[in-house]
Each structure stands twice: as C-alpha cells, then as structure tokens.
Amino acid sequence: MTRTLRIGLVGYAFMGAAHSHAWRTAHRFFDLDVTPEMAILVGRTESKTRAAATRLGWREAETDWRRLIERDDIDVIDICTPGDTHAEIAIAALEAGKHVLCEKPLANSVAEARAMAEAAASAAERGVFAMCGFSYRRTPALALARQFVQEGRIGDIRHVRAQYLQDWLSDADAPLTWRLDRDRAGSGSLGDIGAHSIDAAQFVTGQSVTAVSATLETFVTSRPLGGDLVGLGGVGHADAPRGPVTVDDAALFTARFDNGAIGIFEATRFALGRKNAMRLEVNGSRGSVAFDFEDMNSLQYFDGTDPEGTQGFRRINVTEPVHPYTANWWPTGHGLGYDHLFTNQAADFVRCIVAGEQPRPSFDDALQVQSVLAAVEASAGDESRWSPVARAVATQDTPTQTTSIQTTSTNSTSTNSLSMHSTSMHATPMKDDRP
Ligand SMILES: NC(=O)c1ccc[n+]([C@@H]2O[C@H](COP(=O)([O-])OP(=O)(O)OC[C@H]3O[C@@H](n4cnc5c(N)ncnc54)[C@H](O)[C@@H]3O)[C@@H](O)[C@H]2O)c1
C-alpha cells in the first residue's frame, strides 16, 4: 500500500506546467515516504482547464479555487497564479488545514505577505506548513555555494554581486501582459526576478539585507493591448490600442547586510542577449564563489588559501554524487536543467511535511524578501536615499506536537491518517541549514 499526498494546483501555465512536472517526477527520483497524487488542477475557463489537466496529468479539473479548498480529499494547495491572488488563496487554504506551496514573490505588498506569514505561523502550530517557491535555491551549484560559505571556505563575506538579466521585454512593441500591471504583479523586474536574487543572496550567504539605496526605471511606458504571446513576451499587434506599463522595467540597488557585507543588485528584462542570466558572486576573506544560471551545472570557486602561483578560479562541475541533489539524478557529468529545480523543490517540501518540519523558505523568509522589495521601492521613490528593511517575522515559538494529515491508499478508496510528529521552528531567515 502506498501512502499519498493529494495535491490541488491552481494555475496551469508556465509555473503550473513546471510544478506539474515536479509532482509527476519527485517520488520517482527521490525516496519519499508518500507519493504525490496529482488530484485536481484549477483554472478559470472550463475547457482550457480540462485540456491542461489532461496534458499535464491531473485526474480532475476545477474552475473555482474555493471549491478546491473546501474538499476534504486534498492535502496540499500549490499556488501558481499571479501575485494578486496569492494572499487570498494561501490564507484560505491554511485556515482549511491544507499545506501550501506558493509561488514567489510571496505577495504584492508587505501587508499581504505579513497576513500570509501570520496565517502560516498559526497553521504551523497545527502541523500544517507553508513554503514559498524561490526555486533557484534548489540549483545544486547554488546549494553548493551555500555549503562552502557554511564550511568557512569563503571566510568573512565582504561583497555580494547579484544580477538577474533577461531580454524578453527589449522590444518596445511586446504586448502588455499581467507582468507589466502593478495591480496584478506588485512590481516589475524587481519582484519578478530581483526577488529571486535577494532570496538566493541571503540563502547562500546566510545573511539578511538590512538597508538599500535604489533606482527603478521604466523604459517603455505603454504597450499594445493585443498580440501574439511567445514565451514570457511576444509580438504586439501594430494596430492594437496601447495600455500603460505600471511597473519598473529595471531595478538597481546597493545593499547592506547584517554582517557588514555590502552588495549590488541588478534586475532587468531589457538586457539584450541575456536570456536567463541569474548570476551571483560572493567574495570573502578566504575565497570567492561565482554562479551564472546560463551555465547552471557549474560553480566557479576561488580558494584564497591555495599556494601562490597556482591560484585561480576553478570551474566545479556540480554533477558529482557528493553535491546537493545530484545523487538523485544522472551519472557524473550528465547535467540538470531548469525543470529539475522544481522537482528538487517538491521533494524537499514533501519530506518536510512528512517529517513535520517547517519547509524553507518559509512564509517568514518570503516576508523578509518582500520587506526588501518594499525598501527598494521606498528608496527609489525618495531620490535613492538609504531605506531600512523592516524586520518582520510572524512565527511564534510553538511547542512540539503530534498532528495528522489525511492520506489515501492507491489500492483502496478509504482514507488513512498519517501521524506526524512536528516541531514548529522559530523561522528566522538566519537559522536555515536546509538547501
Ligand atoms: N519560481 C520561478 O522561477 C517562477 C518563474 C515564473 C513565474 N513565477 C511566479 O509564478 C506565479 C505564476 O506565474 P506564471 O509565470 O506561471 O504565470 P502564467 O501567466 O504563465 O500563468 C498564470 C496562471 O494562473 C491562472 N490564473 C490567474 N488567475 C487565476 C484565478 N483567479 N484562479 C485560477 N487560475 C488563475 C492563469 O489562467 C494561468 O494559468 C507568479 O507568482 C510568478 O511570479 C515563478
């Protein structure tokens, strides 16, 4: 008899497909104590949702996320919709006793993110957990970089250099999509891709951003309302009316970390030729690491203690069984791709739920990233003056407890109770020792 964790996923496009792939494969490559069951996919249009459910491998299709949450045969709600929907869905799901995996950025404002973190803290007391999908943490090379920092190989961290460069908005006639609408997306390149850089920088260094000085720019202030979508962008119809772009096209900021390090961040979707250059370099007193997602199976490492004369950056092929996540995949040298991040993420999430542990990044961690985003906007709106990052952690210290989730057996229709022993963590971003 196989115990299952019954998943309901909301949104079936880019992230919906990536998460579907992860739920399909996680238990086939990771030794999980429960098998994710792809139960229900939610969209808004019935015919399109049914077609997506069939294509992506879901048992049922549903057109209202509220009905999904009301069902007692669902254990996990996976939120893959634009940011304006995250808070409402996540809070309702947590209150209904469902574990939640929510895409990033956590919300469209600090107030929403704080409400979500509070709901997550209260749910964690009942053994119900929430995690935010900062998927780049699950890149083996970035997890290895973090390991090097923890092992002391980098020493005292002085510089953090984080860039996230894409080019799909370079064409001024690319169509206006929800990602360019502040009401739906919260912000532009800042929250869309800069948020990943902030989370990755804090994850690798183990340090928090405490203050920022920022500049935001919108290069193209209106775009065609109609067009042919291709990937994230596309080609706008020349004769279509144009609507306003209400978010930033590029975000730059310098930052201070709580250990005295300084950082420089850049996020843009206008860096022609850069497709998904999510880069991070960290320089410390003993060594440096450098990563570029366009070469995602590699980590550049400089060991400052190497003998003089043979020093130099070495390129580590992060595909050895000793590296994070890679033992679950292919033989040495047979690299991973973008989709593997989501499978690694799903496996980490399931393991934590089964163990009754808080998965990371928690909603508290994601609230902290949201606070950095808010500080960037405050600084950019105030002539780049330094703006402090509000410290906002909702989790309470809670006692160890025993909780249960419903699981079904694949060879019967009856439900079983999987008893879990859970300890709620005091989830500050600094205490995370999990990749
Ligand atoms: N982790 C990552 O690397 C990564 C990458 C891209 C996007 N994201 C995040 O994932 C989320 C979704 O982005 P995406 O790129 O998949 O967007 P998308 O436009 O490709 O898909 C959004 C989906 O949400 C559905 N939807 C919208 N409102 C809905 C509602 N009220 N009820 C049900 N379905 C609804 C749409 O029909 C669509 O299926 C965003 O928060 C985004 O920031 C994360």
PDBQT file of the ligand as one rigid body, heavy atoms in Angstrom, charges set to zero:
ROOT
HETATM    1  N1  LIG A 501       9.868  30.150  -9.430  1.00  0.00    +0.000 N 
HETATM    2  C1  LIG A 501      10.095  30.710 -10.602  1.00  0.00    +0.000 C 
HETATM    3  O1  LIG A 501      11.180  30.634 -11.125  1.00  0.00    +0.000 OA
HETATM    4  C2  LIG A 501       8.977  31.454 -11.300  1.00  0.00    +0.000 A 
HETATM    5  C3  LIG A 501       9.038  31.678 -12.674  1.00  0.00    +0.000 A 
HETATM    6  C4  LIG A 501       7.963  32.337 -13.273  1.00  0.00    +0.000 A 
HETATM    7  C5  LIG A 501       6.895  32.784 -12.530  1.00  0.00    +0.000 A 
HETATM    8  N2  LIG A 501       6.890  32.564 -11.177  1.00  0.00    +0.000 N 
HETATM    9  C6  LIG A 501       5.745  33.007 -10.359  1.00  0.00    +0.000 C 
HETATM   10  O2  LIG A 501       4.678  32.081 -10.540  1.00  0.00    +0.000 OA
HETATM   11  C7  LIG A 501       3.422  32.755 -10.482  1.00  0.00    +0.000 C 
HETATM   12  C8  LIG A 501       2.668  32.478 -11.774  1.00  0.00    +0.000 C 
HETATM   13  O3  LIG A 501       3.449  32.932 -12.855  1.00  0.00    +0.000 OA
HETATM   14  P1  LIG A 501       3.405  32.202 -14.282  1.00  0.00    +0.000 P 
HETATM   15  O4  LIG A 501       4.664  32.607 -14.960  1.00  0.00    +0.000 OA
HETATM   16  O5  LIG A 501       3.109  30.777 -14.161  1.00  0.00    +0.000 OA
HETATM   17  O6  LIG A 501       2.178  32.971 -14.928  1.00  0.00    +0.000 OA
HETATM   18  P2  LIG A 501       1.309  32.498 -16.176  1.00  0.00    +0.000 P 
HETATM   19  O7  LIG A 501       0.650  33.718 -16.711  1.00  0.00    +0.000 OA
HETATM   20  O8  LIG A 501       2.128  31.670 -17.089  1.00  0.00    +0.000 OA
HETATM   21  O9  LIG A 501       0.201  31.559 -15.507  1.00  0.00    +0.000 OA
HETATM   22  C9  LIG A 501      -0.722  32.059 -14.583  1.00  0.00    +0.000 C 
HETATM   23  C10 LIG A 501      -1.851  31.047 -14.443  1.00  0.00    +0.000 C 
HETATM   24  O10 LIG A 501      -2.728  31.489 -13.420  1.00  0.00    +0.000 OA
HETATM   25  C11 LIG A 501      -4.077  31.333 -13.875  1.00  0.00    +0.000 C 
HETATM   26  N3  LIG A 501      -4.929  32.217 -13.070  1.00  0.00    +0.000 N 
HETATM   27  C12 LIG A 501      -4.863  33.546 -12.953  1.00  0.00    +0.000 A 
HETATM   28  N4  LIG A 501      -5.795  33.975 -12.062  1.00  0.00    +0.000 NA
HETATM   29  C13 LIG A 501      -6.444  32.873 -11.623  1.00  0.00    +0.000 A 
HETATM   30  C14 LIG A 501      -7.507  32.634 -10.715  1.00  0.00    +0.000 A 
HETATM   31  N5  LIG A 501      -8.090  33.644 -10.057  1.00  0.00    +0.000 N 
HETATM   32  N6  LIG A 501      -7.928  31.351 -10.498  1.00  0.00    +0.000 NA
HETATM   33  C15 LIG A 501      -7.342  30.332 -11.146  1.00  0.00    +0.000 A 
HETATM   34  N7  LIG A 501      -6.326  30.499 -12.026  1.00  0.00    +0.000 NA
HETATM   35  C16 LIG A 501      -5.889  31.749 -12.259  1.00  0.00    +0.000 A 
HETATM   36  C17 LIG A 501      -3.996  31.660 -15.352  1.00  0.00    +0.000 C 
HETATM   37  O11 LIG A 501      -5.102  31.171 -16.052  1.00  0.00    +0.000 OA
HETATM   38  C18 LIG A 501      -2.702  30.895 -15.710  1.00  0.00    +0.000 C 
HETATM   39  O12 LIG A 501      -2.983  29.522 -15.882  1.00  0.00    +0.000 OA
HETATM   40  C19 LIG A 501       3.736  34.220 -10.247  1.00  0.00    +0.000 C 
HETATM   41  O13 LIG A 501       3.693  34.476  -8.867  1.00  0.00    +0.000 OA
HETATM   42  C20 LIG A 501       5.172  34.354 -10.743  1.00  0.00    +0.000 C 
HETATM   43  O14 LIG A 501       5.896  35.402 -10.137  1.00  0.00    +0.000 OA
HETATM   44  C21 LIG A 501       7.892  31.895 -10.555  1.00  0.00    +0.000 A 
ENDROOT
TORSDOF 0
